[in-house]
Amino acid sequence: MEHLNQQQPNQLSQQPQKSSNGPIPVNTGRINFWDNLPTPFFALAPMADVTDAAFRQIVTKYGKPDVLWTEFVSANGLASPGREALLIDLIFGENERPIVAQFFTADPENMYTACVLARELGFDGIDINMGCPDKSIEKQGAGAAMMKTPEQAVEVIRAAKRGAGDLPVSVKTRIGFNTNELQTWIPLLLAENLAALTIHARTRKEMSKVPARWEHVKEVVEMRNKMGVATKIIGNGDVRDLADAKQKAKETGCDGVMIGRAIFGNPFLFSEKEVVGEARKKSFGFFTRLLILLGLQKPPKYWHETSSQIPLEKRLTVFVEHAKLFEQLLGGSKSFAIMRKHAKGYVHGFPGASELRTKIMEANTAGELELVIRSFLDS
Ligand SMILES: Cc1cc2nc3c(=O)[nH]c(=O)nc-3n(C[C@H](O)[C@H](O)[C@H](O)COP(=O)(O)O)c2cc1C
């Protein structure tokens, strides 16, 4: 594994500039990586407490997407004395490039500060979260709440661009807050000449409860074309695997597809060789299908279908490798409970899975987790 960028706590002792009206940072001559991606390209979605540095290393090793995001990080926090504690969320390996740092805030000054920091840390791009439905984030006027204050959203984007210097700035959002607001919300964002715009094809109100409506991604592509701007449009929502992503890109004309939950328990997702769309249909054994048919077992989450194709021993071995990496990179800062949650993704769809998950939930270290899994595999 390549060396992770862990230099930040020391290197960042220099205070980032405070004012959102401060001087534009020096141009470092970095290229806009968005222009060099294939069409369509495939991105790993930012997911808090999932796509941390350890998991991204595992994904990068077993099936690297074309672009990766960090989990979202509070720009208010980064601009506060509590900043040191958040820097762990901004470590990354050179092998993850291109890597985008995602921030949330409703405060332009703090966004500016966070973007200056992202430049110092060597990120390839900056993304602004304008879609998260989490109450604690919305209370700050950030995340999905930005859709309710479009003028503020524009201020935040402009401050991000000033702080970012030559780093490309993108936004990730939804199709509206309570209702479809594409016609008002999207042109406003596109007018800011963003490098990329990710559309999670649901409203904030819908959370993830209804199927994503990809026809709206197509609509956004058409708006972009009509406005004649170069913003890359990325579709997101309910994508099962690469075959599904390719199909959706073809249908909508979007430049890229972002995949989130389908990665649970399946770091091979972006590797064409391991998982093909057709195979998922055959991924469950006869017995499981019968139980589902008889109503004795809940139908699987779609991400269980793809990860079920990874041979069991391989899946569990990668889980152990992931846990060890988590402990090594993040163990000093993050609770092992975050790592244990991945058991839902890796451990399912075979006899004894539920009992094994229960045992894993009692493990407090990677060593304990390994013992539990080894004894299961040896039994
Ligand atoms: C556990 C979890 C954490 C998430 N955290 C973030 C986040 O930090 N930033 C963000 O923009 N979206 C976040 N999301 C939303 C995803 O990026 C993505 O938009 C959503 O899951 C829909 O894509 P999917 O259907 O492929 O999972 C999160 C989603 C999940 C399930």
The ligand as an ORCA input file, in Angstrom:
! r2SCAN-3c Opt
* xyz 0 1
  C     -24.242      5.503      5.325
  C     -24.354      6.629      4.333
  C     -23.598      7.769      4.529
  C     -23.675      8.829      3.603
  N     -22.852      9.921      3.753
  C     -22.819     10.882      2.786
  C     -21.856     11.934      2.835
  O     -20.996     11.995      3.719
  N     -21.906     12.869      1.844
  C     -22.828     12.819      0.825
  O     -22.829     13.682     -0.045
  N     -23.729     11.818      0.760
  C     -23.730     10.843      1.696
  N     -24.578      9.787      1.559
  C     -25.426      9.673      0.344
  C     -24.684      8.870     -0.743
  O     -23.520      9.548     -1.161
  C     -25.588      8.629     -1.969
  O     -25.992      9.870     -2.467
  C     -26.824      7.819     -1.612
  O     -26.498      6.691     -0.815
  C     -27.549      7.333     -2.892
  O     -26.690      6.540     -3.665
  P     -26.811      4.922     -3.675
  O     -28.237      4.613     -3.948
  O     -25.867      4.477     -4.733
  O     -26.418      4.460     -2.292
  C     -24.546      8.750      2.493
  C     -25.312      7.591      2.318
  C     -25.219      6.532      3.211
  C     -26.027      5.292      2.973
*
